[in-house]
Amino acid sequence: MPTIKCREIKFSDIQAILFDKNGTLEDSEAYLRSLGQRGARMIDAQIPGIGEPLLMAFGINSDKLDPAGLIAVASRRETEVAAAAYIAETGRGWFESLKIARQALEEAEQYIDRTPSPLFVGSLEVLKSLSAAGLKLGILSAATTQDVSKFVTHHQLGNYLQLEMGVDEGPSKPDPVLFLQACQILGVDPGKTLMVGDSVGDMQMARNAQAAGCIGITWIGNSGNVQGADVVINQLDEIQVMEF
């Protein structure tokens, strides 16, 4: 089985590599920022004064998105629940608050470009080389499974991936059960599987599942976003196959 090298770290006898989607393979900052801004405006139109606090909660500051912020790393369900909590503070009932949050985010999606965001430079080439080395590859994302599949189809990644897994109902990152489920579907040993992601949640999930290793990627050079990683890289092409 291949040995994977990232900078000075080597991971031996690797069977599979799981990748996060948003912020790892997909340059989704513009889309997520637009979604959060429009969703906050829609909620603010119904409940004046809540828009700015919501933007802060989402991790949006002017035209910048915090890669460790809520809307960048949480599942859709978690984002809805967090927004609903802010709405509930205004005195509305919980179910009404949840309905307002869900409808606002759903409607916001209708007003922005739903075309999957571009791949980060070099992502396709890395997936091709790892697949050619005989590794099983998959996406394990906090986005919905539908969004993951749409992303894979749009960028024609299906020939290189054996798993397209998102979070719909049930646990989300950093629950290790997600990593374990992904490995079970792929038919690989978690202890011989690497996780590549851009958030602390990715690192915690893989570490608690006793993965072979955690590779943190930070395209903006902030290693604090991937605390707990065994190695931190700034480009995906730093993941190299050493031997067969």
LOTI-163278 format. One record per residue (C-alpha): residue in three letters; x, z, y. Coordinates in steps of 0.1 Angstrom, whole numbers, padded with zeros to 4 digits, always signed. Layout:
// LOTI-163278
alaXZY/...
***
This chain:
// LOTI-163278
met+0000+0000+0000/pro+0012-0007+0035/thr+0031+0016+0058/ile+0019+0016+0093/lys+0043+0023+0122/cys+0033+0033+0157/arg+0062+0040+0180/glu+0083+0066+0162/ile+0056+0077+0137/lys+0051+0062+0102/phe+0020+0065+0081/ser+0026+0057+0044/asp+0003+0044+0017/ile-0025+0034+0040/gln-0057+0019+0025/ala-0078+0014+0056/ile-0080+0018+0094/leu-0112+0027+0113/phe-0115+0017+0150/asp-0137+0030+0177/lys-0154+0003+0197/asn-0159+0012+0234/gly-0126+0017+0251/thr-0106+0008+0220/leu-0114-0027+0210/glu-0139-0035+0237/asp-0132-0034+0274/ser-0167-0020+0282/glu-0160-0001+0314/ala-0179-0024+0337/tyr-0209-0025+0314/leu-0211+0013+0309/arg-0206+0019+0346/ser-0234-0005+0355/leu-0257+0011+0328/gly-0251+0046+0342/gln-0255+0036+0378/arg-0288+0017+0373/gly-0302+0044+0350/ala-0294+0071+0375/arg-0310+0051+0403/met-0342+0046+0382/ile-0344+0083+0375/asp-0337+0091+0411/ala-0366+0069+0422/gln-0389+0091+0402/ile-0372+0124+0410/pro-0354+0121+0444/gly-0321+0139+0446/ile-0312+0138+0409/gly-0292+0106+0411/glu-0259+0119+0423/pro-0257+0149+0398/leu-0265+0124+0370/leu-0237+0101+0380/met-0213+0130+0379/ala-0226+0140+0345/phe-0222+0105+0333/gly-0186+0104+0345/ile-0191+0078+0372/asn-0174+0083+0406/ser-0180+0054+0429/asp-0167+0023+0411/lys-0147+0043+0386/leu-0156+0054+0351/asp-0141+0085+0335/pro-0130+0073+0300/ala-0136+0108+0288/gly-0170+0111+0305/leu-0204+0113+0289/ile-0215+0077+0291/ala-0182+0065+0278/val-0179+0086+0247/ala-0214+0100+0238/ser-0240+0083+0216/arg-0271+0069+0232/arg-0291+0098+0219/glu-0267+0123+0234/thr-0268+0105+0268/glu-0306+0106+0268/val-0306+0143+0260/ala-0280+0152+0287/ala-0300+0132+0313/ala-0332+0149+0302/ala-0316+0183+0306/tyr-0310+0175+0343/ile-0346+0163+0347/ala-0359+0194+0330/glu-0342+0215+0356/thr-0366+0202+0382/gly-0395+0219+0363/arg-0407+0192+0341/gly-0415+0198+0304/trp-0389+0189+0278/phe-0407+0160+0262/glu-0417+0145+0295/ser-0380+0148+0306/leu-0368+0131+0275/lys-0393+0103+0279/ile-0382+0097+0315/ala-0345+0096+0305/arg-0351+0073+0276/gln-0373+0048+0295/ala-0348+0047+0324/leu-0318+0039+0302/glu-0338+0013+0282/glu-0351-0004+0314/ala-0316-0003+0329/glu-0303-0023+0300/gln-0328-0050+0308/tyr-0314-0055+0343/ile-0277-0058+0333/asp-0258-0084+0312/arg-0262-0073+0276/thr-0235-0098+0265/pro-0208-0077+0247/ser-0179-0069+0268/pro-0146-0087+0263/leu-0120-0076+0237/phe-0089-0059+0251/val-0060-0083+0251/gly-0043-0085+0217/ser-0072-0068+0197/leu-0081-0099+0177/glu-0045-0106+0168/val-0040-0070+0156/leu-0072-0071+0134/lys-0060-0104+0119/ser-0025-0091+0110/leu-0038-0059+0096/ser-0064-0077+0075/ala-0038-0101+0062/ala-0018-0071+0051/gly-0046-0062+0027/leu-0060-0032+0047/lys-0097-0025+0048/leu-0108-0024+0084/gly-0140-0011+0100/ile-0156-0001+0133/leu-0169+0035+0136/ser-0185+0038+0170/ala-0208+0062+0190/ala-0228+0031+0200/thr-0258+0021+0179/thr-0252+0001+0147/gln-0271-0027+0163/asp-0247-0028+0193/val-0217-0027+0169/ser-0231-0056+0149/lys-0238-0076+0180/phe-0202-0070+0192/val-0188-0081+0159/thr-0209-0113+0158/his-0202-0122+0194/his-0165-0120+0190/gln-0165-0135+0154/leu-0148-0105+0139/gly-0167-0105+0106/asn-0139-0120+0086/tyr-0116-0091+0094/leu-0140-0061+0091/gln-0156-0046+0061/leu-0176-0019+0080/glu-0198-0021+0112/met-0210+0015+0117/gly-0226+0031+0147/val-0246+0063+0154/asp-0283+0060+0152/glu-0299+0092+0140/gly-0282+0122+0127/pro-0247+0134+0135/ser-0224+0119+0161/lys-0187+0123+0169/pro-0168+0145+0164/asp-0187+0154+0132/pro-0163+0146+0103/val-0192+0135+0081/leu-0192+0102+0100/phe-0156+0095+0090/leu-0162+0106+0054/gln-0193+0084+0052/ala-0174+0054+0065/cys-0146+0059+0039/gln-0172+0062+0012/ile-0188+0029+0022/leu-0154+0013+0022/gly-0144+0028-0011/val-0112+0044+0003/asp-0096+0078+0003/pro-0100+0096+0037/gly-0065+0109+0032/lys-0053+0073+0032/thr-0073+0061+0062/leu-0063+0061+0098/met-0085+0065+0129/val-0078+0046+0161/gly-0098+0057+0192/asp-0097+0065+0228/ser-0113+0100+0229/val-0108+0135+0219/gly-0139+0132+0197/asp-0123+0104+0177/met-0092+0126+0171/gln-0112+0157+0162/met-0135+0138+0138/ala-0106+0123+0119/arg-0085+0154+0118/asn-0114+0175+0105/ala-0120+0149+0078/gln-0084+0152+0068/ala-0076+0116+0077/ala-0041+0102+0071/gly-0036+0101+0108/cys-0050+0098+0143/ile-0038+0071+0166/gly-0049+0076+0202/ile-0050+0046+0225/thr-0051+0050+0263/trp-0051+0017+0281/ile-0049+0036+0314/gly-0019+0057+0303/asn-0037+0091+0303/ser-0028+0108+0271/gly-0050+0138+0279/asn-0080+0117+0268/val-0067+0117+0233/gln-0055+0152+0227/gly-0049+0159+0190/ala-0036+0124+0183/asp-0005+0121+0160/val+0007+0093+0182/val-0005+0078+0215/ile-0002+0041+0222/asn-0010+0020+0253/gln-0016-0013+0235/leu-0031-0021+0201/asp-0002-0043+0191/glu+0019-0011+0188/ile+0002-0007+0155/gln+0026-0025+0131/val+0027-0031+0094/met+0061-0022+0080/glu+0058-0031+0043/phe+0035-0039+0014/
***
